[in-house]
Amino acid sequence: MKIYLKLTLLLLLPFFSFAQNLSDAKSYKQALQLATKKEKPLLLIIGANFPPEMANKIPANKAIQEEDVVKKIKDNFIVYETNGGDSTIRSIISTYRINSFPTFLFMHANQDVFHRDFGFSPTTHKYLAMLDLALTKSKEKSISTIEKEYLANKSDYTLLKRLIELKKKNGITNNAELIEQYVRGLRIDDFNDYQTVLFILEAGPYVDGEAFKLAYTNRKIVDSIFKKEPSQTRLNMNNYMINNTMLNAVKNKNVRQAQAGANFARNSWSRDYLKGNKSYGSQMLYYYSAIKDTTNYLRSAVQHYDTYYMNISADSIKKAEEKEKQVMLERNKPVFTTMPPISKEKRDSILKSNPQMVRRTESLITSVSSTSYATELNNIAYRFYATGTKNINYLTKAMIWSKRAIELSPTWGFYDTLAHLYYAMGIYNEALATQKIASDMAKAGNQAEGFLRSQQAYEKMKNRTL
């Protein structure tokens, strides 16, 4: 079984849930229709996708349920509340890079986002200020309006810059095509300007594109940007450039562009050659998988996972993951932990005058890509199974990875993967025995869905119909 849940760090505790659902519609589609009918903007509230048994234990956030907050929401917006596991908003989560929960996404009925915020608060000030700001922004020109104006006059580079800025502000990070058009209107001297080069790099240009090459004509400025800008800004720029390049390579099945993106990812690790080469391999595996090049995918995956996941001890893995977890926790410490204690009265006064400060002191649940070696090994093992390959060498390799995943972190899902691999290899008795372990573990852990799925798989294996 492939594990889809990402590693979730509860960075700033406590965290909360909604006491009651604020939704005005039963689905995202209905909410959009209602927003059109009522001529109101839509407030999309996206919470964390917790298992039911965990969600029931999370205390409710009371501030957002206060009468004045609810009234302001209902008077001005159509509300749809959901969670990150909702398949109907998958494209929104991807487009706007939503990885902090809850996220409050304000949009027009045509799905043009004009404001976003995140995080719970123990006071109403944050929510009222958020709603006021959203109402103000709802009256400004939308992305689609500015886009239409630009398409009607493509020589207006000031308007194009405004369009890119608005998209970036609303969380749209794939502006590679637009920045390619933007640099055509610049003079050579413009690339000697720090802010111009920074603007280009923040737009996430293709690393083999003209915008990227022109931005790098003054290497001193680029070096200065990667020294002076905040670490998160530098990280974001690299990620946007890599992601946009790889997505375009997949779209056009352009292996040279994929190699350029992967090579940039490798070079971003500077002198850490091991992590750099690992990053290159990961990007190329993504490319082969996305274009369904199974032959190159299987061949490359064997070398990649044997090199970077099997040549390290369990103790070293645990130490590395604990170190990375501590780095994440340290990076996201609440601001007030470094300040002297203040009274509740003074705190409320500060928050009233500057409600945005609350975002750094409140509960924030951030999903980060899982660094779990066990999960990575389990997932690649299951992907090999899912390709439908009958190659015994590939299946055997996947079985070895699966066993290592179980050694590092025995879970019902990992045993489920191993059972499927045994079945694919024709080792039916081992498959049934292993699937039984998966079923028992799911039952013992009160994983109702997991228990049902493992039982169903067991019956199919027993009847040889899997």
C-alpha positions in Angstrom: 0.0 0.0 0.0 1.3 3.4 -0.9 1.3 5.8 2.0 -0.1 9.2 1.0 0.0 10.9 4.3 2.8 13.4 4.6 4.8 13.8 7.8 3.0 16.4 9.8 4.9 18.5 12.4 2.8 20.1 15.0 5.0 23.1 15.2 3.1 25.4 17.5 0.8 23.8 20.0 -2.1 23.8 20.9 -4.1 23.4 17.7 -7.8 23.6 17.2 -10.7 22.6 15.1 -14.0 24.2 14.2 -16.8 23.7 16.7 -19.4 23.7 14.0 -19.3 23.6 10.2 -19.6 27.1 8.7 -20.4 25.8 5.2 -23.3 27.3 3.2 -23.0 24.4 0.7 -22.4 20.6 0.6 -19.8 20.7 -2.1 -17.2 23.1 -3.6 -19.2 23.1 -6.9 -22.4 24.1 -5.1 -20.5 26.8 -3.1 -19.3 28.4 -6.4 -22.8 28.3 -7.8 -24.2 29.9 -4.7 -21.5 32.6 -4.8 -22.5 33.4 -8.4 -26.2 33.4 -7.5 -25.8 35.6 -4.4 -23.1 37.7 -6.1 -20.8 37.3 -3.1 -17.2 36.2 -2.9 -16.4 32.7 -1.6 -14.4 31.9 1.5 -12.8 28.5 1.2 -11.6 27.2 4.6 -9.2 24.2 4.2 -8.4 22.3 7.4 -5.9 19.5 8.0 -7.0 16.1 6.9 -6.9 14.3 10.3 -8.1 10.7 10.8 -11.6 10.7 12.5 -10.3 9.2 15.7 -7.8 12.1 16.0 -10.1 14.8 14.7 -12.6 14.0 17.5 -10.0 14.7 20.2 -9.0 18.2 18.9 -10.5 21.0 20.9 -12.7 23.5 19.1 -11.5 27.0 18.3 -14.0 29.4 19.9 -12.9 32.7 18.6 -13.9 32.1 15.0 -17.4 31.0 16.3 -18.0 34.3 18.1 -21.2 36.0 17.0 -19.5 39.1 15.5 -17.1 37.0 13.5 -19.7 34.6 12.2 -22.0 37.5 11.3 -19.3 39.3 9.3 -18.5 36.1 7.5 -22.1 35.2 6.7 -23.0 38.8 5.7 -20.2 39.1 3.2 -19.2 35.7 2.0 -20.4 32.3 0.9 -18.5 29.7 3.0 -17.3 26.2 2.1 -15.3 24.4 4.7 -13.4 21.3 3.9 -10.0 19.6 4.4 -6.8 18.9 2.5 -8.0 15.5 1.5 -10.9 16.8 -0.5 -10.3 15.6 -4.1 -12.5 18.4 -5.5 -10.0 21.1 -4.5 -6.9 19.1 -5.3 -6.0 21.5 -8.2 -6.4 24.5 -5.8 -4.1 23.1 -3.2 -1.5 22.4 -6.0 -1.9 25.7 -7.8 -1.7 27.8 -4.6 0.9 25.6 -2.8 -1.3 25.2 0.2 0.7 23.5 3.0 -0.4 25.3 6.1 -3.7 24.5 7.8 -6.2 25.9 8.3 -5.9 28.1 5.2 -8.5 30.8 4.5 -8.8 31.3 0.7 -10.9 34.2 -0.5 -12.0 34.1 -4.1 -14.5 35.4 -6.6 -17.1 33.1 -8.1 -14.9 32.6 -11.1 -12.2 31.1 -8.7 -10.0 34.1 -8.9 -8.2 34.2 -5.5 -7.8 37.7 -4.1 -6.6 37.1 -0.5 -5.3 34.2 1.7 -4.5 33.8 5.3 -3.8 30.9 7.7 -3.7 29.8 11.3 -6.1 29.9 14.3 -6.3 32.6 16.9 -7.6 32.6 20.5 -9.0 36.1 20.0 -11.4 37.5 17.4 -9.1 40.3 16.3 -7.2 38.2 13.8 -10.4 37.1 12.1 -12.1 40.5 12.0 -8.9 42.1 10.5 -8.6 39.2 8.0 -12.2 39.7 6.9 -11.8 43.5 6.6 -8.7 43.1 4.5 -10.4 40.5 2.3 -13.4 42.8 1.7 -11.1 45.6 0.7 -9.2 43.4 -1.7 -12.4 41.9 -3.2 -13.1 45.4 -4.7 -9.7 45.6 -6.4 -9.1 44.4 -10.0 -8.9 40.6 -10.1 -6.2 38.5 -11.8 -8.4 37.5 -14.7 -9.4 41.2 -15.3 -5.7 42.3 -15.4 -4.9 39.3 -17.5 -7.5 40.3 -20.1 -6.2 43.9 -20.1 -2.7 42.6 -20.8 -3.7 40.2 -23.5 -5.4 43.2 -25.2 -2.1 45.1 -25.1 0.9 42.9 -24.8 3.3 45.8 -25.2 2.3 47.1 -21.7 5.1 45.6 -19.6 4.0 47.6 -16.6 0.7 45.8 -16.6 2.5 42.5 -17.1 4.6 43.2 -14.1 1.5 44.0 -12.0 -0.1 40.7 -13.2 3.0 38.7 -12.1 3.1 40.5 -8.7 -0.6 39.9 -8.1 -0.2 36.2 -8.9 2.8 35.8 -6.6 1.0 37.7 -3.8 -1.9 35.2 -4.0 0.4 32.1 -4.0 0.6 31.3 -7.7 4.3 30.4 -8.1 4.3 29.2 -11.7 4.9 32.4 -13.6 7.6 31.1 -15.9 5.8 31.8 -19.1 4.9 35.4 -18.1 8.4 36.2 -17.0 9.7 35.0 -20.4 7.5 37.6 -21.9 8.4 40.3 -19.4 12.2 40.1 -20.0 11.6 40.9 -23.7 10.6 44.4 -22.7 13.8 45.0 -20.7 17.0 46.7 -21.7 20.4 45.1 -21.1 21.2 47.7 -18.4 18.1 46.5 -16.5 19.8 43.3 -15.6 22.3 45.2 -13.6 19.5 46.2 -11.2 19.2 44.1 -8.0 15.4 44.4 -7.7 14.8 43.6 -11.4 16.9 40.4 -11.1 15.3 39.5 -7.8 11.8 40.0 -9.4 12.8 37.6 -12.3 14.1 34.9 -10.0 11.1 35.1 -7.7 8.8 34.4 -10.7 10.3 31.0 -11.1 11.8 31.1 -14.6 12.7 27.9 -16.5 16.3 27.2 -15.8 17.0 26.7 -19.5 14.9 29.7 -20.5 15.8 33.2 -21.7 14.7 34.9 -18.5 17.0 32.8 -16.4 20.0 33.3 -18.7 19.5 37.1 -18.8 19.1 37.3 -15.0 22.4 35.5 -14.6 24.3 37.8 -17.0 25.4 39.8 -13.9 26.6 37.0 -11.7 27.6 39.4 -8.9 24.0 40.5 -8.4 22.8 36.9 -8.4 25.4 35.9 -5.8 24.4 38.9 -3.7 20.7 37.9 -3.8 21.6 34.4 -2.6 23.6 35.9 0.2 21.4 38.8 1.4 17.8 37.6 0.9 16.2 35.6 3.8 16.8 31.9 3.7 13.1 31.1 3.0 13.1 33.5 0.0 16.2 31.8 -1.4 14.7 28.4 -0.8 11.4 29.4 -2.5 13.2 30.8 -5.5 15.1 27.6 -6.1 12.0 25.4 -5.6 9.9 27.5 -7.9 12.5 27.4 -10.7 13.0 23.6 -10.3 9.3 22.8 -10.1 8.3 25.0 -13.0 11.0 23.6 -15.2 10.2 20.0 -14.4 6.4 20.6 -14.9 7.1 22.1 -18.3 9.4 19.3 -19.2 6.7 16.7 -18.3 4.1 18.7 -20.2 6.2 18.7 -23.4 8.0 15.4 -22.7 11.3 17.3 -23.0 14.0 15.1 -21.5 16.7 17.8 -22.0 14.7 20.4 -20.1 14.1 17.8 -17.3 17.9 17.2 -17.2 18.4 20.9 -16.9 16.0 21.2 -14.1 17.5 18.2 -12.3 21.0 19.6 -12.8 20.0 22.9 -11.3 18.5 21.0 -8.3 21.8 19.2 -7.9 23.8 22.4 -8.1 21.6 24.1 -5.5 23.2 21.9 -2.9 26.6 23.5 -3.6 29.4 21.4 -2.2 27.1 18.7 -0.6 27.6 16.4 -3.5 25.8 13.4 -2.0 22.5 15.4 -1.5 23.0 17.1 -4.8 23.2 13.9 -6.7 20.3 12.5 -4.7 18.2 15.5 -5.7 19.2 15.1 -9.4 18.1 11.4 -9.3 14.8 12.3 -7.5 13.9 14.9 -10.2 14.6 12.5 -13.0 12.6 9.8 -11.4 9.7 12.2 -11.1 10.0 13.0 -14.8 10.1 9.3 -15.9 7.2 8.5 -13.7 5.1 11.5 -14.9 5.6 10.7 -18.6 5.0 7.0 -17.9 8.5 5.9 -19.1 8.4 2.7 -17.1 11.6 1.3 -18.5 13.8 4.2 -17.5 11.9 4.7 -14.3 12.5 1.1 -13.0 16.1 1.1 -14.2 16.9 4.5 -12.6 15.0 3.8 -9.4 17.0 0.7 -8.6 20.3 2.6 -8.7 18.8 5.6 -6.9 17.3 3.8 -3.9 20.1 1.3 -3.5 22.6 4.2 -3.4 20.8 6.6 -1.2 18.5 4.5 1.0 20.1 1.1 1.5 23.7 2.1 2.3 22.9 3.7 5.6 22.3 2.1 9.0 19.0 2.3 10.9 20.6 4.3 13.7 22.0 6.9 11.2 18.6 7.3 9.6 16.9 7.9 12.9 19.6 10.5 13.9 19.3 12.3 10.6 15.5 12.5 10.8 15.6 13.7 14.4 18.1 16.4 13.5 15.9 17.6 10.6 12.9 17.6 12.8 14.7 19.8 15.4 15.8 22.2 12.7 12.1 22.5 11.6 11.0 23.1 15.1 13.7 25.7 15.8 12.9 27.5 12.5 9.2 27.8 13.5 9.5 28.9 17.1 6.8 31.4 18.2 8.0 35.0 18.2 6.9 35.6 21.7 9.1 32.9 23.2 12.1 35.3 23.0 10.3 38.2 24.6 9.7 39.0 28.3 6.3 37.8 29.7 3.5 40.3 29.2 0.1 40.6 30.8 -3.1 39.4 29.1 -4.3 43.0 29.1 -1.2 44.3 27.4 -1.2 41.4 24.9 -4.8 42.1 23.9 -3.9 45.8 23.4 -1.0 44.8 21.2 -3.2 42.4 19.1 -5.9 45.0 18.7 -3.4 47.5 17.3 -1.6 45.0 15.2 -3.8 41.9 14.6 -1.3 40.4 12.1 1.1 39.6 14.9 -1.1 36.8 15.9 -0.1 34.6 13.0 3.3 33.9 14.6 1.9 33.1 18.0 -1.0 30.9 17.1 -1.5 27.2 16.4 -0.1 26.3 13.0 0.0 22.9 11.4 2.5 22.7 8.6 2.8 19.7 6.3 6.3 19.1 5.0 7.5 16.5 2.6 8.1 13.3 4.5 11.8 12.6 5.1 11.0 9.1 6.5 13.3 6.6 4.9 10.8 3.9 5.7 7.9 5.7 4.0 10.1 6.4 0.9 11.2 2.8 0.7 7.6 1.5 1.1 6.3 3.9 -1.5 8.9 3.0 -4.1 8.3 -0.7 -3.4 4.6 -0.2 -4.0 5.2 1.8 -7.2 7.2 -1.1 -8.6 4.2 -3.4 -7.8 1.8 -0.9 -9.3 3.7 -0.7 -12.6 2.5 -4.3 -13.2 6.0 -5.5 -14.0 6.6 -9.2 -14.1 10.4 -8.8 -14.0 11.4 -11.0 -11.1 14.6 -8.9 -10.6 12.6 -5.7 -10.1 10.0 -7.4 -7.9 12.8 -8.9 -5.8 14.5 -5.5 -5.4 11.1 -4.0 -4.3 10.6 -6.8 -1.8 14.0 -6.0 -0.2 13.1 -2.4 0.0 9.8 -3.3 1.6 11.4 -5.5 4.2 13.8 -2.7 5.1 10.9 -0.3 5.5 9.2 -2.7 7.9 12.5 -3.1 9.8 12.7 0.7 10.3 9.0 1.3 11.0 6.6 -1.7 11.1 3.1 -0.5 10.2 0.1 -2.3 8.7 0.5 -0.4 5.4 4.1 -1.5 5.0 3.1 -5.1 5.6 0.3 -4.6 3.0 2.9 -3.6 0.4 5.1 -6.6 1.2 2.1 -8.9 0.9 1.2 -7.5 -2.6 4.8 -8.0 -3.7 4.8 -11.6 -2.5 1.5 -12.1 -4.5 3.0 -10.6 -7.6 6.0 -13.0 -7.3 3.7 -16.0 -7.0 4.7 -16.7 -3.3 1.0 -17.0 -2.3 1.4 -18.5 1.2 3.8 -15.8 2.3 1.4 -13.2 0.7 -1.5 -14.5 2.8 0.5 -14.7 6.0 1.8 -11.2 5.5 -1.6 -9.8 4.6 -2.9 -11.3 7.8 -0.3 -9.4 9.8 -1.3 -6.2 8.1 -5.0 -6.9 8.9 -4.2 -7.7 12.5 -2.1 -4.5 12.9 -4.8 -2.3 11.4 -7.4 -3.8 13.7 -5.1 -3.4 16.8 -4.5 0.2 15.9 -8.2 1.0 15.4 -7.6 1.7 11.7 -11.1 0.9 10.5 -10.4 1.8 6.8 -7.1 0.0 6.9 -8.6 -3.1 8.4 -11.4 -3.2 5.8 -8.9 -2.8 2.9 -6.5 -5.4 4.2 -9.3 -7.8 4.7 -10.6 -7.3 1.2 -7.0 -7.8 -0.2 -6.7 -11.0 1.8 -9.8 -12.4 0.3 -8.7 -11.5 -3.2 -5.3 -13.1 -2.6 -7.0 -16.2 -1.2 -9.2 -16.5 -4.3 -6.3 -15.5 -6.6 -8.3 -12.6 -8.0 -6.1 -9.7 -6.9 
